[in-house]
Amino acid sequence: MSAHRYFVLNKPYNMVSQFVSTHAVNLLGNINYSFPKETHAVGRLDNRSEGLLLLTTNKKITRLLFEGAIPHKRTYLVQVNNIVSEERVQLIRDGISFRVKGGDNYQSTKCEAEIITEPGINFPAPYDITDRIDYTWLRITLTEGKYHQVRKMMAAIHHRCKRLIRVSIEDLTIGNLQPGEVKEIEEQDFFALLKIGPVPATNRFGTI
């Protein structure tokens, strides 16, 4: 039996994906849940983003999920200002250039993107969104994750993000978890839903 534990959190808006910080910010430790020692976030969401955040005591998960040879899909619901045209959505699908850290431009790979009429989520906006401004909801699925990539892709087609919610990684979804709610998952289900192989067993001589 594995000694590691695995969790899914619906990360609220205005919370950083860390347990410790030198800054006065809202931390994961403020969630009303007793996480075991050495729990850490796998793949961060920025302070303004919401939704699916994985947490575990297993330090190898980040490498298996985000640094492996096979890319893993991450799906986001994105609400942006104004009405998005189908032509601009196609620009996202085909890959679009945006500025990355250091001042260079990055060309995103092809991805899945579509305009949707309803986001299909059952938790409210965390801040006031005025009805006087038109908006569009998109569903975007990526297999890469540059810093603030979705926000920068939206800016590249001249639309500003109003909400950004990660709803799934591969087959592991946020489900009906409300903001701040946590669900623990069995290791076998965690690995199967994320489509990652099991961590090799080791002893003091190395991999078995």
Secondary structure as UniProt FT lines:
FT   STRAND          6..11
FT   HELIX           28..30
FT   TURN            37..38
FT   STRAND          40..42
FT   TURN            47..48
FT   STRAND          50..56
FT   TURN            59..60
FT   HELIX           61..66
FT   STRAND          74..81
FT   HELIX           86..94
FT   STRAND          97..99
FT   TURN            101..102
FT   STRAND          105..107
FT   STRAND          112..116
FT   TURN            131..132
FT   STRAND          135..142
FT   TURN            147..148
FT   HELIX           149..156
FT   TURN            157..158
FT   STRAND          161..169
FT   TURN            170..171
FT   STRAND          172..173
FT   TURN            175..176
FT   TURN            179..180
FT   STRAND          182..185
FT   HELIX           187..194
FT   STRAND          202..203
FT   TURN            204..205
FT   STRAND          206..207
//
